[in-house]
Amino acid sequence: MINYQVIATEARKKVLEMVHKAGTSHIASNFSVIDIATVLYENLKERDEVVWSKGWAAASIYYFLAKQGKIPTEDLEKFGKEIDGQIPYLGLAETTVPGVRVNGGSVGHGLPIACGMAFEMKRSGQKGTVYCILSDGELNSGTVWESAMLALQLKLDNLVAIVDANGWQAMGRTEDVIGINSSLTGMIYHKFNSFGWSTYGVDGHNFQELDYVFKDVFKKTDLHGDANVNKPRIIIADTIKGKGVSFFEDHLLYHYKHVTEEEYIKAKHE
């Protein structure tokens, strides 16, 4: 098996460095999704596409795009920096960057765009799968549920949504803002099931589970071995906001706060 732990740790180190040097925020949102992204990108096929609806995890997006060769690795040093009067790599991902499909300032737009991409793939006979990374907080957006209905209607079995369910959104816990239970067998799971999607629950920091569920999804079968013909699929990944650094974990502070020099040294040590 691929040593995902080593790969994910290197990703966290670089993303931490990028966010610290740029003086930007959202480090905790980046850290909750890195394990998921690590396994996903290590298993992508040539024609697959990844749509990040969770665009505020921009440092991670740019990191994995660089790993793919879609942007130069040296460009990671430009993250958040002004160059010739412009900031080419913002803390909210922008479609001016090759490989970024959705602007990162607003929520709820990734799944509609992913549906369109998957539909075009099917219509033109292209091989490949479109993966859409969402947050649990953005499931408050009606566009997500409109897309969920549309994806089933269009029989988009080449579409896989992945929810980074870390239990937090911009103004508080997801269950307190709009009472959505993001546990593996909670409201999200049952809602997507009721919309006709093939639904999976996984520990978003357990590499063995992630590897198993992603490879099962790639084979277009469900966990019981039945073919997922004409059905979109969703993976609900139970995660911890700020995973990997003790003082980042499971609270809202580092959704907005930049990482000071003292905090950077301590976090890097952990």
BATORDREN-42155 format. One record per residue (C-alpha): residue in one letter; x, y, z. Coordinates in Angstrom, 2 decimals. Layout:
<pts>
residu x y z
A X Y Z $
...
</pts>
This chain:
<pts>
residu x y z
M 0.00 0.00 0.00 $
I 1.15 3.54 -0.70 $
N 2.55 5.25 2.40 $
Y -0.16 7.90 2.54 $
Q 0.90 9.06 6.01 $
V 4.30 10.22 4.78 $
I 2.75 11.95 1.75 $
A 0.09 13.68 3.85 $
T 2.63 14.83 6.44 $
E 4.75 16.44 3.72 $
A 1.62 18.15 2.38 $
R 0.77 19.52 5.84 $
K 4.30 20.85 6.32 $
K 4.26 22.70 3.02 $
V 0.72 24.04 3.39 $
L 1.57 25.23 6.93 $
E 4.64 27.02 5.57 $
M 2.65 28.61 2.74 $
V -0.12 29.91 5.01 $
H 2.34 31.18 7.62 $
K 4.61 33.02 5.17 $
A 1.66 34.57 3.34 $
G -0.03 35.69 6.56 $
T -3.32 34.22 5.34 $
S -5.89 32.11 7.19 $
H -7.92 28.88 6.85 $
I -5.10 26.61 8.05 $
A -7.59 24.47 10.02 $
S -9.82 24.04 6.96 $
N -6.80 22.96 4.94 $
F -5.67 20.43 7.52 $
S -9.05 18.68 7.77 $
V -9.07 17.79 4.06 $
I -5.41 16.94 3.37 $
D -5.69 13.22 4.18 $
I -8.67 12.88 1.84 $
A -6.90 14.80 -0.93 $
T -3.74 12.74 -0.49 $
V -5.51 9.44 -1.18 $
L -7.63 10.93 -3.96 $
Y -4.75 12.44 -5.92 $
E -2.57 9.35 -5.52 $
N -5.32 7.32 -7.26 $
L -6.46 9.69 -10.02 $
K -6.47 8.45 -13.58 $
E -5.37 10.50 -16.58 $
R -8.78 11.86 -17.61 $
D -10.14 12.43 -14.09 $
E -10.97 15.94 -12.89 $
V -11.10 17.39 -9.37 $
V -13.41 20.31 -8.58 $
W -12.74 21.99 -5.26 $
S -15.98 23.58 -4.09 $
K -14.13 24.11 -0.78 $
G -12.06 26.86 -2.38 $
W -10.82 28.43 0.85 $
A -8.47 25.45 1.21 $
A -6.51 27.22 -1.53 $
A -3.03 26.38 -0.21 $
S -3.89 22.66 -0.41 $
I -5.43 23.08 -3.86 $
Y -2.27 24.73 -5.20 $
Y -0.07 22.14 -3.48 $
F -1.85 19.21 -5.14 $
L -2.00 21.00 -8.50 $
A 1.78 21.40 -8.29 $
K 2.11 17.68 -7.49 $
Q 0.10 17.00 -10.67 $
G 2.36 19.28 -12.69 $
K -0.47 21.67 -13.54 $
I 1.36 24.59 -11.96 $
P 5.13 24.92 -11.33 $
T 6.23 23.72 -7.88 $
E 8.22 26.93 -7.43 $
D 4.96 28.89 -7.75 $
L 3.98 27.67 -4.28 $
E 6.43 30.26 -2.96 $
K 4.22 32.95 -4.54 $
F 1.19 32.02 -2.43 $
G -0.45 35.17 -1.07 $
K 2.34 37.41 -2.35 $
E 1.86 40.50 -4.50 $
I 3.83 40.34 -7.76 $
D 3.75 43.25 -10.21 $
G 0.64 44.64 -8.55 $
Q -1.23 41.32 -8.55 $
I -1.55 38.29 -6.28 $
P -1.52 35.30 -8.66 $
Y -2.20 32.74 -5.92 $
L -4.83 34.09 -3.56 $
G -5.92 32.57 -0.26 $
L -9.25 31.84 -1.97 $
A -8.66 29.76 -5.10 $
E -9.39 31.54 -8.39 $
T -9.98 30.14 -11.88 $
T -7.07 32.22 -13.20 $
V -4.89 29.38 -11.88 $
P -4.62 26.36 -14.23 $
G -6.63 23.43 -12.85 $
V -8.91 25.54 -10.62 $
R -12.49 25.04 -11.81 $
V -14.41 27.16 -9.27 $
N -13.67 30.52 -7.65 $
G -13.25 30.04 -3.93 $
G -15.01 33.00 -2.33 $
S -18.60 31.72 -2.45 $
V -19.93 28.32 -1.46 $
G -22.32 25.95 -3.19 $
H -21.00 26.39 -6.74 $
G -18.67 23.39 -7.06 $
L -21.26 20.64 -7.38 $
P -23.28 22.41 -10.12 $
I -20.09 22.88 -12.14 $
A -18.99 19.30 -11.48 $
C -22.39 18.10 -12.74 $
G -21.91 20.04 -15.96 $
M -18.42 18.64 -16.45 $
A -19.58 15.07 -15.79 $
F -22.54 15.48 -18.15 $
E -20.29 16.74 -20.95 $
M -17.91 13.81 -20.38 $
K -20.77 11.33 -20.76 $
R -22.32 13.13 -23.73 $
S -19.04 13.22 -25.64 $
G -18.10 9.64 -24.73 $
Q -15.03 10.61 -22.72 $
K -13.65 8.28 -20.08 $
G -12.94 9.71 -16.65 $
T -14.57 10.69 -13.37 $
V -15.28 14.12 -11.91 $
Y -14.61 14.42 -8.19 $
C -16.07 17.35 -6.24 $
I -14.71 18.23 -2.78 $
L -17.30 20.00 -0.61 $
S -17.49 21.15 3.00 $
D -20.33 20.12 5.27 $
G -21.14 23.79 5.95 $
E -21.86 24.53 2.30 $
L -24.55 21.86 2.29 $
N -26.71 24.68 3.66 $
S -26.76 25.99 0.06 $
G -29.74 25.12 -2.10 $
T -27.55 24.79 -5.19 $
V -26.08 21.61 -3.70 $
W -29.48 19.94 -3.48 $
E -30.59 21.15 -6.90 $
S -27.42 19.56 -8.26 $
A -28.04 16.37 -6.31 $
M -31.43 15.97 -8.02 $
L -30.01 16.88 -11.43 $
A -27.12 14.41 -11.12 $
L -29.52 11.53 -10.61 $
Q -31.78 12.70 -13.44 $
L -28.77 12.83 -15.81 $
K -27.52 9.43 -14.56 $
L -24.08 10.81 -13.74 $
D -22.33 7.66 -12.60 $
N -19.05 9.40 -13.47 $
L -19.58 11.95 -10.66 $
V -18.26 11.49 -7.12 $
A -18.89 14.08 -4.41 $
I -16.68 14.08 -1.31 $
V -17.82 15.90 1.83 $
D -15.12 17.04 4.25 $
A -17.41 16.81 7.27 $
N -15.34 18.52 9.97 $
G -18.39 19.77 11.87 $
W -17.62 23.49 11.57 $
Q -18.49 26.37 9.27 $
A -17.70 30.09 9.20 $
M -19.87 31.15 12.16 $
G -19.92 28.06 14.36 $
R -20.63 24.34 14.50 $
T -22.65 23.14 11.52 $
E -25.24 21.55 13.81 $
D -25.77 24.90 15.58 $
V -25.93 27.17 12.52 $
I -28.41 25.07 10.53 $
G -29.02 21.79 12.33 $
I -27.35 19.44 9.88 $
N -25.95 16.27 11.41 $
S -22.75 15.54 9.50 $
S -21.94 12.24 11.20 $
L -21.38 9.22 8.99 $
T -24.91 7.91 9.47 $
G -26.59 11.27 10.06 $
M -28.66 13.66 7.98 $
I -26.22 14.07 5.06 $
Y -25.97 10.32 4.57 $
H -29.73 9.76 4.63 $
K -30.53 12.83 2.51 $
F -28.23 11.77 -0.33 $
N -29.53 8.23 -0.05 $
S -33.06 9.55 -0.42 $
F -31.93 11.49 -3.51 $
G -30.88 8.18 -5.09 $
W -27.12 8.54 -4.69 $
S -24.81 5.66 -3.75 $
T -23.60 6.80 -0.34 $
Y -20.44 5.88 1.58 $
G -19.27 6.86 5.07 $
V -15.58 6.84 5.96 $
D -13.15 8.07 8.61 $
G -11.49 10.93 6.74 $
H -8.17 10.42 8.56 $
N -7.95 6.64 8.31 $
F -5.81 5.93 5.25 $
Q -6.76 2.27 5.10 $
E -10.46 3.15 5.02 $
L -9.92 5.96 2.50 $
D -7.87 3.70 0.25 $
Y -10.54 1.01 0.41 $
V -13.49 3.29 -0.30 $
F -11.77 5.22 -3.08 $
K -10.66 2.06 -4.85 $
D -14.16 0.65 -4.50 $
V -15.59 3.84 -5.98 $
F -13.11 3.70 -8.84 $
K -14.38 0.20 -9.66 $
K -17.93 1.61 -9.84 $
T -19.30 -0.86 -7.35 $
D -20.78 -0.25 -3.95 $
L -19.45 -1.77 -0.77 $
H -21.65 -4.83 -1.31 $
G -20.33 -5.46 -4.81 $
D -23.38 -4.21 -6.72 $
A -22.82 -2.13 -9.83 $
N -23.49 1.59 -9.42 $
V -25.06 1.89 -12.85 $
N -26.38 5.37 -13.64 $
K -26.02 6.61 -10.05 $
P -23.83 9.46 -8.79 $
R -21.82 8.65 -5.68 $
I -20.91 10.53 -2.53 $
I -18.29 9.88 0.14 $
I -19.00 11.46 3.53 $
A -15.65 11.75 5.31 $
D -15.75 12.33 9.06 $
T -12.86 14.71 9.76 $
I -11.38 16.95 12.46 $
K -10.91 20.62 11.69 $
G -7.20 21.42 12.05 $
K -6.21 17.73 12.13 $
G -2.51 17.19 12.82 $
V -1.73 20.09 15.15 $
S -3.22 19.91 18.64 $
F -3.94 23.62 19.10 $
F -5.56 23.90 15.65 $
E -7.99 21.04 16.23 $
D -11.79 21.13 16.57 $
H -12.48 24.83 17.07 $
L -13.09 27.90 14.93 $
L -10.14 30.17 15.81 $
Y -7.83 29.00 13.02 $
H -10.55 29.26 10.42 $
Y -9.68 32.97 10.35 $
K -6.47 33.46 12.34 $
H -3.08 33.62 10.63 $
V -0.22 31.51 12.01 $
T 2.36 33.54 13.96 $
E 6.07 32.69 13.98 $
E 5.81 31.14 17.43 $
E 2.75 29.10 16.41 $
Y 4.45 28.06 13.16 $
I 7.49 26.66 15.01 $
K 5.30 24.80 17.50 $
A 2.99 23.45 14.78 $
K 5.92 22.36 12.61 $
H 7.39 20.47 15.57 $
E 4.10 18.62 16.12 $
</pts>
